[in-house]
Amino acid sequence: MNAKLNSINPTVTHRVQPMGYLKVAALSGLFALGAIYLAYDQKATEYKPPLATEYIPSTYAVQTVEITSLSTGYAVIQLNEFTVKFPFSYETSPDSNGVPGYGFTAVEITGLGEMTVLDENGNPYLDFTDQIDHRQFNNLLVGFIEKNHLVEAI
């Protein structure tokens, strides 16, 4: 039995239809896209911006204001549960808001000095005040000085 076996070459013996591969690829691609579409939950991946820390506004109250000269003073202000003490400088000018016969002294805070922050027990605390606090201090001082007529324009 010296028979020589012939190997089968599929490209020769079987006709391969190129359209068959395209159909199978297209059907499997459509099936995969359909599965992804059904599994994808658009509301679960909706963009939500990161939440910043909640901003809790501070509370301010004037405890004392002492006018020490024609252009300087000393203030003690309550900031939340802390007490802030500092010197300040100011300028005055006569004003009428454009209304004839209505005159008052306008006050402008020109500078805040070194601040001393104390906690509820009167112990020194690191100065944590920022620009917003300083602006509020200025507004409080101007309002307090003008309301109580602590200074007069020269």
DOBA-117916 format. One record per atom (N, C-alpha, C): x, y, z; residue number from 1; residue in three letters; atom name. Coordinates in steps of 0.05 Angstrom, whole numbers. Layout:
BEGIN
<r <X,Y,Z>,NUM,ala,CA>
...
***
This chain:
BEGIN
<r <16,-23,0>,1,met,N>
<r <0,0,0>,1,met,CA>
<r <17,25,0>,1,met,C>
<r <27,28,-20>,2,asn,N>
<r <42,52,-24>,2,asn,CA>
<r <25,73,-38>,2,asn,C>
<r <3,77,-27>,3,ala,N>
<r <-15,97,-39>,3,ala,CA>
<r <-8,124,-28>,3,ala,C>
<r <-7,142,-46>,4,lys,N>
<r <0,170,-38>,4,lys,CA>
<r <-26,185,-32>,4,lys,C>
<r <-27,195,-7>,5,leu,N>
<r <-50,210,2>,5,leu,CA>
<r <-49,239,-8>,5,leu,C>
<r <-71,247,-19>,6,asn,N>
<r <-72,275,-28>,6,asn,CA>
<r <-83,292,-6>,6,asn,C>
<r <-69,313,0>,7,ser,N>
<r <-80,332,20>,7,ser,CA>
<r <-102,349,7>,7,ser,C>
<r <-120,355,24>,8,ile,N>
<r <-143,371,14>,8,ile,CA>
<r <-136,400,18>,8,ile,C>
<r <-138,415,-4>,9,asn,N>
<r <-134,443,-3>,9,asn,CA>
<r <-161,457,-4>,9,asn,C>
<r <-170,470,17>,10,pro,N>
<r <-197,481,18>,10,pro,CA>
<r <-201,503,-3>,10,pro,C>
<r <-181,517,-11>,11,thr,N>
<r <-185,538,-31>,11,thr,CA>
<r <-191,526,-58>,11,thr,C>
<r <-182,501,-61>,12,val,N>
<r <-187,488,-87>,12,val,CA>
<r <-212,472,-86>,12,val,C>
<r <-216,457,-65>,13,thr,N>
<r <-238,439,-63>,13,thr,CA>
<r <-265,452,-55>,13,thr,C>
<r <-264,473,-39>,14,his,N>
<r <-288,487,-29>,14,his,CA>
<r <-289,515,-40>,14,his,C>
<r <-312,521,-50>,15,arg,N>
<r <-315,549,-59>,15,arg,CA>
<r <-322,566,-36>,15,arg,C>
<r <-306,587,-31>,16,val,N>
<r <-311,606,-9>,16,val,CA>
<r <-326,630,-21>,16,val,C>
<r <-348,636,-9>,17,gln,N>
<r <-364,658,-18>,17,gln,CA>
<r <-356,683,-2>,17,gln,C>
<r <-344,704,-15>,18,pro,N>
<r <-336,727,-1>,18,pro,CA>
<r <-360,742,11>,18,pro,C>
<r <-383,741,0>,19,met,N>
<r <-407,754,10>,19,met,CA>
<r <-416,741,36>,19,met,C>
<r <-411,717,41>,20,gly,N>
<r <-418,703,65>,20,gly,CA>
<r <-404,715,89>,20,gly,C>
<r <-378,721,86>,21,tyr,N>
<r <-363,733,108>,21,tyr,CA>
<r <-373,762,114>,21,tyr,C>
<r <-380,777,94>,22,leu,N>
<r <-390,804,98>,22,leu,CA>
<r <-417,803,113>,22,leu,C>
<r <-434,784,105>,23,lys,N>
<r <-460,782,118>,23,lys,CA>
<r <-457,775,148>,23,lys,C>
<r <-440,756,153>,24,val,N>
<r <-435,748,181>,24,val,CA>
<r <-423,771,197>,24,val,C>
<r <-405,785,186>,25,ala,N>
<r <-392,808,200>,25,ala,CA>
<r <-412,830,205>,25,ala,C>
<r <-429,836,185>,26,ala,N>
<r <-450,857,188>,26,ala,CA>
<r <-470,849,209>,26,ala,C>
<r <-479,824,209>,27,leu,N>
<r <-498,815,229>,27,leu,CA>
<r <-487,815,257>,27,leu,C>
<r <-462,806,260>,28,ser,N>
<r <-450,806,287>,28,ser,CA>
<r <-445,835,296>,28,ser,C>
<r <-438,853,278>,29,gly,N>
<r <-434,881,285>,29,gly,CA>
<r <-461,894,294>,29,gly,C>
<r <-482,888,279>,30,leu,N>
<r <-508,899,287>,30,leu,CA>
<r <-517,887,314>,30,leu,C>
<r <-512,862,318>,31,phe,N>
<r <-519,849,344>,31,phe,CA>
<r <-504,863,366>,31,phe,C>
<r <-478,868,363>,32,ala,N>
<r <-462,880,383>,32,ala,CA>
<r <-471,908,389>,32,ala,C>
<r <-477,924,368>,33,leu,N>
<r <-487,951,372>,33,leu,CA>
<r <-514,951,386>,33,leu,C>
<r <-532,932,379>,34,gly,N>
<r <-558,930,393>,34,gly,CA>
<r <-554,924,422>,34,gly,C>
<r <-536,906,429>,35,ala,N>
<r <-531,899,457>,35,ala,CA>
<r <-520,923,472>,35,ala,C>
<r <-502,938,460>,36,ile,N>
<r <-491,961,473>,36,ile,CA>
<r <-512,982,477>,36,ile,C>
<r <-529,986,457>,37,tyr,N>
<r <-551,1006,459>,37,tyr,CA>
<r <-570,999,482>,37,tyr,C>
<r <-577,974,484>,38,leu,N>
<r <-596,966,505>,38,leu,CA>
<r <-583,967,533>,38,leu,C>
<r <-557,962,534>,39,ala,N>
<r <-544,961,560>,39,ala,CA>
<r <-536,989,570>,39,ala,C>
<r <-534,1009,552>,40,tyr,N>
<r <-525,1036,558>,40,tyr,CA>
<r <-548,1051,571>,40,tyr,C>
<r <-543,1061,595>,41,asp,N>
<r <-563,1078,609>,41,asp,CA>
<r <-553,1107,609>,41,asp,C>
<r <-566,1123,593>,42,gln,N>
<r <-556,1150,589>,42,gln,CA>
<r <-559,1167,614>,42,gln,C>
<r <-579,1163,630>,43,lys,N>
<r <-582,1179,655>,43,lys,CA>
<r <-561,1172,675>,43,lys,C>
<r <-551,1147,675>,44,ala,N>
<r <-531,1139,695>,44,ala,CA>
<r <-504,1154,689>,44,ala,C>
<r <-499,1161,665>,45,thr,N>
<r <-474,1174,658>,45,thr,CA>
<r <-477,1204,653>,45,thr,C>
<r <-499,1216,661>,46,glu,N>
<r <-504,1244,657>,46,glu,CA>
<r <-484,1260,673>,46,glu,C>
<r <-473,1281,660>,47,tyr,N>
<r <-452,1298,673>,47,tyr,CA>
<r <-464,1314,696>,47,tyr,C>
<r <-451,1312,718>,48,lys,N>
<r <-459,1328,741>,48,lys,CA>
<r <-433,1342,751>,48,lys,C>
<r <-433,1369,751>,49,pro,N>
<r <-409,1383,759>,49,pro,CA>
<r <-403,1377,789>,49,pro,C>
<r <-377,1377,795>,50,pro,N>
<r <-370,1371,823>,50,pro,CA>
<r <-381,1392,842>,50,pro,C>
<r <-390,1384,865>,51,leu,N>
<r <-401,1403,884>,51,leu,CA>
<r <-378,1416,900>,51,leu,C>
<r <-379,1441,902>,52,ala,N>
<r <-359,1456,918>,52,ala,CA>
<r <-369,1454,947>,52,ala,C>
<r <-351,1460,965>,53,thr,N>
<r <-359,1461,993>,53,thr,CA>
<r <-380,1482,997>,53,thr,C>
<r <-398,1477,1014>,54,glu,N>
<r <-420,1496,1019>,54,glu,CA>
<r <-408,1521,1031>,54,glu,C>
<r <-417,1543,1020>,55,tyr,N>
<r <-409,1569,1030>,55,tyr,CA>
<r <-429,1578,1052>,55,tyr,C>
<r <-420,1580,1076>,56,ile,N>
<r <-437,1589,1098>,56,ile,CA>
<r <-428,1618,1104>,56,ile,C>
<r <-446,1637,1100>,57,pro,N>
<r <-438,1665,1104>,57,pro,CA>
<r <-431,1670,1134>,57,pro,C>
<r <-412,1687,1138>,58,ser,N>
<r <-403,1694,1165>,58,ser,CA>
<r <-422,1715,1176>,58,ser,C>
<r <-423,1716,1203>,59,thr,N>
<r <-439,1737,1216>,59,thr,CA>
<r <-419,1757,1229>,59,thr,C>
<r <-425,1782,1226>,60,tyr,N>
<r <-408,1804,1236>,60,tyr,CA>
<r <-424,1821,1254>,60,tyr,C>
<r <-412,1832,1275>,61,ala,N>
<r <-425,1850,1293>,61,ala,CA>
<r <-403,1869,1305>,61,ala,C>
<r <-409,1894,1306>,62,val,N>
<r <-391,1913,1318>,62,val,CA>
<r <-395,1912,1348>,62,val,C>
<r <-372,1908,1363>,63,gln,N>
<r <-374,1908,1392>,63,gln,CA>
<r <-367,1936,1402>,63,gln,C>
<r <-344,1946,1394>,64,thr,N>
<r <-336,1974,1401>,64,thr,CA>
<r <-321,1987,1378>,64,thr,C>
<r <-323,2013,1377>,65,val,N>
<r <-307,2029,1358>,65,val,CA>
<r <-298,2053,1374>,65,val,C>
<r <-272,2057,1375>,66,glu,N>
<r <-261,2080,1390>,66,glu,CA>
<r <-245,2097,1370>,66,glu,C>
<r <-253,2122,1367>,67,ile,N>
<r <-239,2141,1350>,67,ile,CA>
<r <-216,2153,1366>,67,ile,C>
<r <-191,2148,1358>,68,thr,N>
<r <-168,2156,1373>,68,thr,CA>
<r <-156,2182,1364>,68,thr,C>
<r <-161,2190,1339>,69,ser,N>
<r <-151,2216,1329>,69,ser,CA>
<r <-168,2224,1305>,69,ser,C>
<r <-160,2245,1291>,70,leu,N>
<r <-176,2255,1269>,70,leu,CA>
<r <-176,2236,1245>,70,leu,C>
<r <-158,2217,1245>,71,ser,N>
<r <-156,2198,1222>,71,ser,CA>
<r <-152,2169,1230>,71,ser,C>
<r <-152,2162,1255>,72,thr,N>
<r <-148,2135,1263>,72,thr,CA>
<r <-168,2126,1284>,72,thr,C>
<r <-171,2100,1288>,73,gly,N>
<r <-189,2090,1308>,73,gly,CA>
<r <-181,2061,1314>,73,gly,C>
<r <-196,2049,1333>,74,tyr,N>
<r <-192,2022,1341>,74,tyr,CA>
<r <-219,2008,1342>,74,tyr,C>
<r <-221,1984,1331>,75,ala,N>
<r <-247,1970,1330>,75,ala,CA>
<r <-244,1942,1341>,75,ala,C>
<r <-267,1933,1353>,76,val,N>
<r <-270,1905,1362>,76,val,CA>
<r <-295,1895,1348>,76,val,C>
<r <-292,1874,1332>,77,ile,N>
<r <-314,1863,1316>,77,ile,CA>
<r <-317,1834,1322>,77,ile,C>
<r <-342,1825,1325>,78,gln,N>
<r <-348,1797,1329>,78,gln,CA>
<r <-352,1784,1302>,78,gln,C>
<r <-335,1763,1296>,79,leu,N>
<r <-337,1748,1271>,79,leu,CA>
<r <-343,1720,1278>,79,leu,C>
<r <-368,1712,1274>,80,asn,N>
<r <-379,1686,1283>,80,asn,CA>
<r <-374,1683,1313>,80,asn,C>
<r <-359,1663,1322>,81,glu,N>
<r <-354,1661,1350>,81,glu,CA>
<r <-326,1672,1358>,81,glu,C>
<r <-313,1686,1340>,82,phe,N>
<r <-287,1698,1345>,82,phe,CA>
<r <-289,1728,1349>,82,phe,C>
<r <-270,1739,1363>,83,thr,N>
<r <-268,1768,1367>,83,thr,CA>
<r <-243,1778,1352>,83,thr,C>
<r <-247,1798,1336>,84,val,N>
<r <-225,1809,1320>,84,val,CA>
<r <-221,1838,1329>,84,val,C>
<r <-196,1844,1337>,85,lys,N>
<r <-188,1871,1346>,85,lys,CA>
<r <-167,1882,1327>,85,lys,C>
<r <-171,1907,1319>,86,phe,N>
<r <-151,1919,1300>,86,phe,CA>
<r <-154,1949,1300>,86,phe,C>
<r <-131,1963,1294>,87,pro,N>
<r <-133,1992,1289>,87,pro,CA>
<r <-140,1997,1260>,87,pro,C>
<r <-151,2020,1255>,88,phe,N>
<r <-158,2027,1227>,88,phe,CA>
<r <-153,2057,1223>,88,phe,C>
<r <-150,2064,1197>,89,ser,N>
<r <-148,2093,1190>,89,ser,CA>
<r <-171,2100,1171>,89,ser,C>
<r <-179,2125,1172>,90,tyr,N>
<r <-202,2133,1156>,90,tyr,CA>
<r <-199,2162,1147>,90,tyr,C>
<r <-215,2169,1127>,91,glu,N>
<r <-216,2197,1118>,91,glu,CA>
<r <-246,2206,1118>,91,glu,C>
<r <-250,2231,1123>,92,thr,N>
<r <-277,2242,1123>,92,thr,CA>
<r <-280,2263,1102>,92,thr,C>
<r <-304,2267,1093>,93,ser,N>
<r <-310,2288,1074>,93,ser,CA>
<r <-340,2295,1076>,93,ser,C>
<r <-346,2321,1073>,94,pro,N>
<r <-375,2328,1073>,94,pro,CA>
<r <-389,2318,1048>,94,pro,C>
<r <-413,2309,1051>,95,asp,N>
<r <-428,2298,1029>,95,asp,CA>
<r <-458,2305,1032>,95,asp,C>
<r <-472,2305,1010>,96,ser,N>
<r <-501,2310,1012>,96,ser,CA>
<r <-517,2292,995>,96,ser,C>
<r <-504,2272,981>,97,asn,N>
<r <-518,2254,963>,97,asn,CA>
<r <-533,2269,941>,97,asn,C>
<r <-525,2294,936>,98,gly,N>
<r <-538,2309,915>,98,gly,CA>
<r <-564,2322,923>,98,gly,C>
<r <-571,2321,948>,99,val,N>
<r <-596,2332,958>,99,val,CA>
<r <-590,2358,972>,99,val,C>
<r <-600,2381,962>,100,pro,N>
<r <-595,2406,976>,100,pro,CA>
<r <-606,2407,1004>,100,pro,C>
<r <-590,2417,1023>,101,gly,N>
<r <-599,2418,1050>,101,gly,CA>
<r <-595,2393,1066>,101,gly,C>
<r <-586,2372,1053>,102,tyr,N>
<r <-582,2346,1067>,102,tyr,CA>
<r <-552,2342,1068>,102,tyr,C>
<r <-540,2347,1090>,103,gly,N>
<r <-511,2344,1092>,103,gly,CA>
<r <-503,2324,1114>,103,gly,C>
<r <-483,2309,1109>,104,phe,N>
<r <-473,2290,1129>,104,phe,CA>
<r <-443,2287,1123>,104,phe,C>
<r <-430,2273,1141>,105,thr,N>
<r <-401,2268,1138>,105,thr,CA>
<r <-398,2240,1128>,105,thr,C>
<r <-386,2238,1104>,106,ala,N>
<r <-380,2212,1092>,106,ala,CA>
<r <-353,2202,1103>,106,ala,C>
<r <-352,2176,1109>,107,val,N>
<r <-328,2164,1120>,107,val,CA>
<r <-319,2143,1101>,107,val,C>
<r <-292,2142,1096>,108,glu,N>
<r <-280,2122,1080>,108,glu,CA>
<r <-257,2109,1095>,108,glu,C>
<r <-258,2083,1099>,109,ile,N>
<r <-236,2069,1112>,109,ile,CA>
<r <-213,2066,1093>,109,ile,C>
<r <-190,2076,1100>,110,thr,N>
<r <-167,2075,1082>,110,thr,CA>
<r <-148,2052,1089>,110,thr,C>
<r <-150,2041,1112>,111,gly,N>
<r <-132,2019,1118>,111,gly,CA>
<r <-139,2005,1144>,111,gly,C>
<r <-134,1979,1145>,112,leu,N>
<r <-138,1964,1169>,112,leu,CA>
<r <-111,1955,1179>,112,leu,C>
<r <-107,1958,1205>,113,gly,N>
<r <-81,1950,1217>,113,gly,CA>
<r <-79,1921,1223>,113,gly,C>
<r <-58,1914,1238>,114,glu,N>
<r <-54,1885,1245>,114,glu,CA>
<r <-77,1875,1262>,114,glu,C>
<r <-87,1852,1254>,115,met,N>
<r <-111,1841,1268>,115,met,CA>
<r <-102,1821,1289>,115,met,C>
<r <-116,1822,1311>,116,thr,N>
<r <-113,1802,1332>,116,thr,CA>
<r <-139,1787,1334>,116,thr,C>
<r <-138,1760,1330>,117,val,N>
<r <-162,1744,1331>,117,val,CA>
<r <-162,1728,1357>,117,val,C>
<r <-184,1729,1371>,118,leu,N>
<r <-186,1714,1397>,118,leu,CA>
<r <-210,1695,1394>,118,leu,C>
<r <-207,1671,1407>,119,asp,N>
<r <-230,1652,1406>,119,asp,CA>
<r <-250,1659,1428>,119,asp,C>
<r <-269,1642,1432>,120,glu,N>
<r <-291,1647,1452>,120,glu,CA>
<r <-280,1651,1480>,120,glu,C>
<r <-258,1638,1487>,121,asn,N>
<r <-247,1639,1514>,121,asn,CA>
<r <-226,1662,1517>,121,asn,C>
<r <-222,1677,1496>,122,gly,N>
<r <-202,1699,1497>,122,gly,CA>
<r <-174,1690,1491>,122,gly,C>
<r <-170,1666,1481>,123,asn,N>
<r <-144,1656,1474>,123,asn,CA>
<r <-136,1666,1446>,123,asn,C>
<r <-111,1673,1441>,124,pro,N>
<r <-103,1681,1414>,124,pro,CA>
<r <-107,1659,1394>,124,pro,C>
<r <-115,1667,1370>,125,tyr,N>
<r <-120,1648,1348>,125,tyr,CA>
<r <-107,1659,1323>,125,tyr,C>
<r <-99,1641,1305>,126,leu,N>
<r <-86,1650,1280>,126,leu,CA>
<r <-105,1667,1264>,126,leu,C>
<r <-95,1688,1251>,127,asp,N>
<r <-112,1705,1235>,127,asp,CA>
<r <-121,1690,1210>,127,asp,C>
<r <-146,1685,1207>,128,phe,N>
<r <-157,1670,1184>,128,phe,CA>
<r <-174,1688,1167>,128,phe,C>
<r <-175,1714,1172>,129,thr,N>
<r <-192,1732,1157>,129,thr,CA>
<r <-182,1735,1128>,129,thr,C>
<r <-201,1739,1110>,130,asp,N>
<r <-193,1742,1082>,130,asp,CA>
<r <-204,1768,1071>,130,asp,C>
<r <-203,1772,1045>,131,gln,N>
<r <-211,1797,1032>,131,gln,CA>
<r <-241,1802,1037>,131,gln,C>
<r <-257,1782,1036>,132,ile,N>
<r <-286,1786,1041>,132,ile,CA>
<r <-291,1796,1069>,132,ile,C>
<r <-277,1784,1089>,133,asp,N>
<r <-280,1794,1116>,133,asp,CA>
<r <-271,1823,1119>,133,asp,C>
<r <-249,1830,1106>,134,his,N>
<r <-239,1858,1108>,134,his,CA>
<r <-259,1877,1096>,134,his,C>
<r <-271,1870,1073>,135,arg,N>
<r <-291,1887,1061>,135,arg,CA>
<r <-315,1891,1079>,135,arg,C>
<r <-323,1869,1092>,136,gln,N>
<r <-345,1871,1111>,136,gln,CA>
<r <-338,1888,1135>,136,gln,C>
<r <-313,1886,1145>,137,phe,N>
<r <-304,1903,1167>,137,phe,CA>
<r <-306,1932,1159>,137,phe,C>
<r <-297,1939,1135>,138,asn,N>
<r <-298,1966,1125>,138,asn,CA>
<r <-327,1976,1124>,138,asn,C>
<r <-345,1960,1113>,139,asn,N>
<r <-373,1968,1111>,139,asn,CA>
<r <-385,1972,1139>,139,asn,C>
<r <-379,1954,1157>,140,leu,N>
<r <-390,1956,1184>,140,leu,CA>
<r <-380,1982,1198>,140,leu,C>
<r <-355,1987,1195>,141,leu,N>
<r <-343,2011,1208>,141,leu,CA>
<r <-355,2036,1197>,141,leu,C>
<r <-357,2038,1170>,142,val,N>
<r <-368,2062,1158>,142,val,CA>
<r <-397,2066,1167>,142,val,C>
<r <-413,2045,1166>,143,gly,N>
<r <-440,2047,1175>,143,gly,CA>
<r <-443,2055,1204>,143,gly,C>
<r <-427,2043,1221>,144,phe,N>
<r <-428,2049,1250>,144,phe,CA>
<r <-420,2078,1256>,144,phe,C>
<r <-398,2087,1243>,145,ile,N>
<r <-388,2114,1248>,145,ile,CA>
<r <-407,2135,1238>,145,ile,C>
<r <-418,2130,1213>,146,glu,N>
<r <-437,2150,1202>,146,glu,CA>
<r <-463,2150,1218>,146,glu,C>
<r <-473,2127,1226>,147,lys,N>
<r <-499,2126,1240>,147,lys,CA>
<r <-497,2140,1267>,147,lys,C>
<r <-475,2136,1281>,148,asn,N>
<r <-472,2147,1308>,148,asn,CA>
<r <-458,2174,1308>,148,asn,C>
<r <-453,2185,1284>,149,his,N>
<r <-440,2212,1282>,149,his,CA>
<r <-415,2214,1300>,149,his,C>
<r <-397,2195,1297>,150,leu,N>
<r <-373,2195,1313>,150,leu,CA>
<r <-352,2214,1303>,150,leu,C>
<r <-354,2223,1278>,151,val,N>
<r <-334,2241,1267>,151,val,CA>
<r <-349,2263,1251>,151,val,C>
<r <-336,2285,1247>,152,glu,N>
<r <-347,2307,1231>,152,glu,CA>
<r <-325,2316,1212>,152,glu,C>
<r <-334,2323,1188>,153,ala,N>
<r <-315,2332,1167>,153,ala,CA>
<r <-305,2360,1174>,153,ala,C>
<r <-280,2365,1169>,154,ile,N>
<r <-269,2391,1175>,154,ile,CA>
<r <-270,2409,1151>,154,ile,C>
***
